[in-house]
Amino acid sequence: MICRVVVAGFMVVVLAGVQGTYAQVLIDKVAAVVDKEIITESDVAERLTMIAMQNRLNANDPQLKKQVLESMVSEKLILAQAILDSVSVTEEEVTRTLEQQFQNIIRQAGSEQRVEELYGKSVSRLKREYRPEMRKQLLIQRIRQQREASMQVTRREVEEFYEAYKDSLPSVPEELELSHIFVKPRPDTTHEELTRQRLAAIRDSIVAGGDFGDFAKRYSQDGSAPGGGDLGWAKRGVVFVPEFEEAVFSLKEKEISNVFKTEFGYHIVQLIERRGETVHSRHILLRIQQGPESDSAAVQQLRTLRERVLKGESFAELARKYSEDEETKSVGGDLGRIAADQLEEAFASVVRNLKEGEITEAHRVPVRASYGYQIVYVRRRVPAHAMNLQDDYKRVEQMALFVKKNRLNAEWVEELKRSIYWEIRL
């Protein structure tokens, strides 16, 4: 079997904390020393807990603990070599990655306040504390990327890999090659204007002395409403959609924007504080509600396009012309090849019983905070089968490359062990 324990990085351990999984509190002892870095027993315990949880393994297995510690030693060896090779990452890269990771943590926890409750520290303090570790992880990632950038496998290596492992390669599940045409309901212009006017009136009340947070709690239709519309700290280019970012970064501290529109609806935003390219803001959102007529028009448009395909027109050409999915319209609505057992249930239920060449009826699909309608074309159904070179060469090639990278990286770590001081004390 081709398998390995996937060892989580620093932020995965943070996520373990957010999910309420903590390693047993230990009196810290040194488990290993690598160059100028140490690995403590609590470091190993945290990593071990997360690995066991992710892979449904026994955290008390001595062999697993040994593997985790050896993997952590390997990381420290690579870090030491990255420093020797003068590999560097910018402050901007560290900040951007840290912001992205903490946004994920906050989303999983439910709110910034919940994260602070779990850790007993402010998010800004957590970021400061984890920043050095994030830098180290990025250095490790950078030197690995540099080494692996030129790694390739020849056809002969792929064939040899296949011959060696074909009896243990996983079966390929049934897959579907799909395309779609997606459209959004057009809101009624009268209703949209009333929404804008309502938010303008709310803004006027706040400017006249009303409390922004109180109005946000009462009227905002965003998930931030219970917290008075508070969006916490966000860095330019990381969190906000372009229209929102442009509005908030144009404000002075305590200033409130005019009403503006994004894909989510109409907003007003107040800049609370700014630190360089990072802002702390709060907002009020009123969503633009589509009425039944809007939905009917979208469905009718898709029905017409479906009929045109059934009469002989190209689905791909119609997708390029009419689809509103910016990620797929340029490729004719191509969604790629998707394993049937990986389709979301709401999607799978629509295409499960279709034959090759058939097209679904128009149906509703959620899109972030909104929704739209789509028709889906089943271009091809690929039956489940044993993996083989004829049908699955690219898949086998990627697996062969993955194994080759692991082998070469393991050899590299062994070389590093001969030139960099390390010692396991656990």
C-alpha positions in Angstrom: 0.0 0.0 0.0 1.1 3.6 -0.7 0.5 5.5 2.5 2.1 7.8 5.0 1.1 9.8 8.0 0.3 13.3 7.0 1.9 15.5 9.6 0.0 18.8 10.2 1.8 22.1 10.3 1.6 24.8 12.9 -1.8 26.3 12.0 -3.5 22.9 12.1 -2.5 22.7 15.7 -4.2 26.1 16.2 -7.3 24.7 14.5 -7.3 21.8 16.9 -7.6 24.3 19.7 -10.4 26.1 18.0 -12.3 22.8 17.7 -11.8 22.2 21.4 -9.1 19.5 21.1 -6.1 20.1 23.3 -3.0 18.0 24.0 -2.5 16.9 27.6 -0.8 19.6 29.6 2.8 18.5 30.3 5.6 19.9 32.2 7.8 20.8 29.2 10.8 18.7 28.7 13.1 18.8 25.6 12.2 16.0 23.3 14.7 16.8 20.6 17.3 19.4 19.6 18.0 20.4 16.0 20.7 23.0 15.4 19.5 26.0 17.4 15.9 24.8 17.6 14.3 22.7 20.3 11.2 20.5 20.2 9.4 20.1 23.6 7.3 17.2 24.8 4.2 19.4 24.7 5.0 20.3 21.0 5.0 16.6 20.2 1.8 16.0 22.2 -0.1 18.7 20.4 1.0 17.5 17.0 0.3 13.8 18.0 -3.2 14.7 19.1 -4.0 16.5 15.9 -2.6 13.7 13.7 -4.5 11.0 15.6 -7.7 13.0 15.3 -7.3 13.7 11.6 -6.4 10.2 10.6 -8.5 8.3 13.2 -5.4 6.8 14.8 -4.6 5.9 18.4 -2.7 8.8 20.0 -1.2 6.4 22.5 0.5 4.3 19.9 4.3 4.5 20.6 5.1 3.9 16.9 2.9 6.8 15.9 4.5 9.1 18.5 7.9 8.1 17.1 6.8 8.9 13.5 5.5 12.3 14.6 8.7 13.2 16.5 10.9 12.1 13.5 8.8 14.2 11.2 9.1 17.2 13.4 12.9 16.7 13.5 12.9 16.6 9.7 11.1 19.9 9.6 13.6 21.5 11.9 16.5 20.1 9.7 14.9 21.6 6.6 14.4 24.9 8.5 18.1 24.9 9.5 19.1 24.3 5.9 16.8 27.1 4.6 18.5 29.5 7.0 21.9 28.3 5.8 20.9 28.8 2.2 19.6 32.3 3.0 16.1 31.4 1.9 13.8 34.2 2.8 10.2 35.3 3.0 8.9 38.8 3.2 7.0 40.4 6.0 4.1 40.9 3.6 4.0 37.1 2.9 4.0 36.3 6.6 1.3 38.8 7.4 -0.9 37.7 4.4 -0.6 34.0 5.3 -1.2 34.7 9.0 -4.3 36.8 8.2 -5.7 34.1 5.9 -5.2 31.4 8.5 -6.8 33.3 11.3 -9.8 34.2 9.1 -10.3 30.5 8.6 -10.0 29.9 12.3 -12.5 32.7 13.1 -15.0 31.3 10.5 -14.7 27.8 12.1 -15.1 29.1 15.6 -18.0 31.3 14.6 -16.6 34.7 15.7 -13.5 36.5 16.7 -14.9 36.7 20.2 -15.3 32.9 20.4 -11.6 32.5 19.4 -10.6 34.8 22.2 -12.7 33.0 24.7 -11.2 29.6 23.7 -7.6 30.9 24.1 -8.0 33.5 26.8 -6.1 35.9 24.6 -7.0 38.6 22.0 -6.6 37.6 18.4 -4.0 40.4 17.9 -1.9 38.8 20.7 -2.4 35.3 19.2 -1.1 36.6 15.8 1.9 38.2 17.5 2.7 35.0 19.3 2.4 32.7 16.3 4.1 35.0 13.8 7.6 33.6 14.4 6.3 30.0 13.9 4.5 31.0 10.7 7.7 32.5 9.4 9.5 29.2 10.0 6.7 27.2 8.3 6.9 29.5 5.2 10.7 29.1 5.1 10.3 25.3 5.1 7.6 25.5 2.4 9.8 27.8 0.3 12.9 25.6 0.3 10.8 22.5 -0.4 9.1 24.3 -3.4 12.5 25.3 -4.7 13.7 21.7 -4.6 10.6 20.2 -6.0 10.0 22.7 -8.8 12.2 20.8 -11.3 11.2 17.3 -10.1 9.5 15.3 -12.9 8.8 11.7 -13.8 9.5 10.1 -17.1 7.1 7.8 -18.8 9.3 4.9 -17.9 9.2 5.9 -14.2 5.4 6.0 -14.4 5.3 2.6 -16.0 7.7 1.1 -13.4 5.7 2.7 -10.6 2.5 1.2 -12.0 4.0 -2.3 -12.4 5.3 -2.1 -8.8 2.1 -0.9 -7.2 -0.8 -1.8 -9.5 -2.2 -4.5 -7.1 -2.5 -1.9 -4.3 -3.6 1.2 -6.3 -7.1 2.3 -5.3 -10.0 1.7 -7.7 -11.2 4.7 -9.7 -14.9 5.5 -8.7 -17.5 6.4 -11.2 -16.8 9.8 -12.6 -18.8 12.4 -14.6 -17.6 14.9 -17.0 -19.9 17.9 -16.6 -20.6 21.4 -18.0 -23.1 24.0 -16.8 -24.7 27.3 -17.6 -25.4 29.5 -14.6 -27.5 32.6 -14.4 -28.5 34.9 -11.6 -32.0 36.2 -11.1 -32.2 39.9 -11.9 -33.7 41.9 -9.0 -36.6 44.1 -9.6 -35.3 47.6 -10.1 -38.1 49.2 -8.0 -37.4 46.9 -5.1 -33.6 47.4 -5.4 -34.1 51.2 -5.3 -36.3 50.9 -2.2 -33.5 48.9 -0.5 -30.9 51.5 -1.3 -33.2 54.3 0.0 -33.9 52.4 3.2 -30.2 52.1 3.9 -29.6 55.7 3.0 -32.2 56.6 5.6 -30.5 54.4 8.2 -27.2 56.2 7.4 -28.8 59.6 7.9 -30.1 58.5 11.3 -26.6 57.4 12.3 -25.0 60.6 11.1 -27.6 62.6 13.0 -26.4 60.9 16.3 -27.7 57.3 16.2 -25.5 54.5 17.4 -24.0 52.5 14.5 -23.8 49.3 16.4 -27.4 49.5 17.6 -28.6 50.1 14.0 -26.5 47.2 12.8 -28.0 44.9 15.4 -31.5 45.9 14.4 -31.3 46.1 10.6 -28.2 44.5 9.2 -28.8 41.3 7.3 -25.2 40.1 7.7 -23.8 37.5 10.1 -21.9 40.3 11.8 -25.2 41.9 13.0 -25.2 40.5 16.6 -21.8 42.1 17.1 -22.9 45.5 15.9 -21.6 44.9 12.4 -18.0 44.6 13.7 -15.8 42.9 11.0 -12.6 42.9 13.1 -9.2 43.6 11.6 -8.7 42.8 7.9 -5.7 43.4 5.6 -6.0 44.9 2.1 -6.4 42.2 -0.6 -7.2 39.4 1.8 -10.8 39.4 3.0 -13.0 42.0 1.3 -14.5 42.0 -2.2 -13.1 44.8 -4.3 -16.0 47.2 -4.0 -16.1 46.9 -0.2 -12.3 47.3 0.1 -12.3 50.4 -2.1 -14.9 52.0 0.1 -13.4 51.2 3.5 -9.8 52.1 2.5 -11.0 55.5 1.2 -12.4 56.5 4.6 -10.9 58.4 7.5 -11.1 57.0 11.0 -14.7 57.2 12.4 -16.0 58.2 9.0 -19.1 56.5 7.5 -19.3 55.7 3.8 -22.1 56.5 1.4 -24.3 53.7 0.4 -22.6 51.3 -2.1 -23.4 48.0 -3.7 -21.5 44.7 -3.9 -22.6 41.2 -4.9 -24.1 40.8 -1.4 -26.3 43.8 -1.5 -26.1 47.4 -0.3 -23.7 48.5 2.4 -22.6 51.3 4.6 -19.3 50.9 6.4 -17.5 52.8 9.1 -13.8 52.8 9.5 -13.0 52.4 13.2 -9.2 52.3 13.1 -6.5 51.9 10.5 -2.9 50.6 10.9 -1.1 50.9 7.5 -2.8 48.4 5.1 -4.9 46.8 7.8 -8.3 48.2 8.9 -10.8 47.6 11.7 -14.3 48.3 10.4 -18.0 47.6 10.9 -20.9 47.7 8.4 -24.6 47.4 7.8 -25.8 45.2 4.9 -29.3 45.1 3.3 -29.6 42.3 0.8 -31.4 42.9 -2.5 -34.3 40.4 -2.4 -35.4 38.9 -5.7 -39.1 38.4 -6.2 -40.9 35.4 -7.9 -40.8 37.2 -11.2 -37.0 37.4 -11.1 -36.7 33.7 -10.4 -39.2 32.9 -13.2 -37.2 34.9 -15.7 -34.0 33.1 -14.9 -35.6 29.7 -15.1 -37.2 30.6 -18.4 -33.9 31.8 -19.9 -32.3 28.4 -19.0 -35.2 26.4 -20.4 -34.8 28.3 -23.7 -31.1 27.6 -23.7 -31.7 23.9 -22.9 -34.1 23.6 -25.8 -31.6 25.2 -28.2 -29.0 22.6 -27.2 -31.5 19.8 -27.7 -32.2 21.1 -31.2 -28.5 20.9 -32.1 -26.7 24.0 -30.8 -23.4 23.7 -29.0 -23.7 23.7 -25.2 -20.2 25.1 -24.9 -20.9 28.0 -27.2 -24.1 29.0 -25.4 -22.2 28.7 -22.0 -19.5 31.1 -23.3 -22.2 33.6 -24.4 -24.8 33.4 -21.6 -23.3 31.8 -18.5 -22.6 34.1 -15.6 -20.1 31.8 -13.9 -16.9 33.8 -14.6 -14.7 30.8 -13.6 -16.1 28.5 -16.3 -17.8 30.4 -19.0 -14.5 30.9 -21.0 -14.1 27.1 -21.2 -17.7 26.5 -22.3 -19.0 25.9 -18.8 -16.6 22.9 -18.2 -16.7 21.7 -14.6 -14.2 19.0 -15.2 -14.3 15.4 -14.3 -15.9 14.8 -10.8 -16.1 11.5 -8.9 -19.8 10.6 -8.5 -19.3 9.9 -4.8 -17.8 13.4 -4.2 -20.8 15.3 -5.6 -22.7 17.3 -3.0 -26.1 15.6 -2.4 -28.1 18.5 -3.7 -26.1 18.4 -6.9 -25.8 14.6 -7.1 -29.6 14.2 -6.9 -30.0 16.2 -10.1 -27.5 14.4 -12.3 -27.4 10.9 -10.7 -29.8 9.3 -13.1 -28.9 11.2 -16.3 -27.4 9.4 -19.2 -24.5 10.8 -21.3 -25.7 13.7 -23.5 -28.6 14.6 -21.2 -29.2 18.0 -19.6 -30.9 18.7 -16.3 -33.9 21.0 -16.0 -33.1 24.4 -14.5 -32.6 24.2 -10.8 -31.6 26.5 -7.9 -28.1 26.5 -6.5 -26.7 28.4 -3.5 -23.8 30.9 -4.2 -22.1 32.3 -1.1 -24.7 34.6 0.4 -27.0 34.4 -2.6 -28.2 31.9 -5.2 -28.7 31.3 -8.9 -30.0 28.8 -11.3 -28.2 26.4 -13.6 -28.6 23.6 -16.1 -26.0 20.8 -16.2 -24.9 18.8 -19.2 -23.6 15.3 -18.6 -20.9 15.1 -21.3 -19.6 11.6 -20.3 -20.0 9.0 -17.6 -16.9 7.0 -16.8 -17.7 3.8 -15.0 -15.8 2.7 -11.9 -12.8 0.7 -12.8 -9.4 -0.6 -11.7 -6.8 2.1 -12.3 -4.8 1.6 -15.5 -2.3 3.4 -17.6 -4.6 3.7 -20.7 -7.5 5.5 -19.0 -5.8 7.0 -16.0 -2.2 7.9 -17.0 -2.3 11.5 -15.6 -3.6 10.1 -12.3 -0.9 7.5 -12.1 1.7 10.0 -13.1 0.8 12.3 -10.2 1.0 9.4 -7.8 4.4 8.4 -9.1 5.6 12.0 -8.8 4.3 12.2 -5.3 6.2 9.0 -4.3 9.3 10.2 -6.0 9.2 13.5 -4.2 8.8 11.8 -0.9 11.7 9.5 -1.6 14.0 12.3 -2.7 13.0 14.4 0.2 13.7 11.5 2.6 17.1 11.1 1.1 17.8 14.8 1.4 16.8 14.7 5.1 19.3 11.9 5.7 22.0 14.0 4.0 21.0 16.9 6.3 21.4 14.7 9.4 25.0 14.2 8.5 25.8 17.9 8.3 23.5 19.5 10.9 23.5 18.7 14.6 20.4 16.9 15.9 19.6 14.8 18.9 16.4 13.0 20.1 16.2 13.0 23.9 12.6 11.8 24.4 
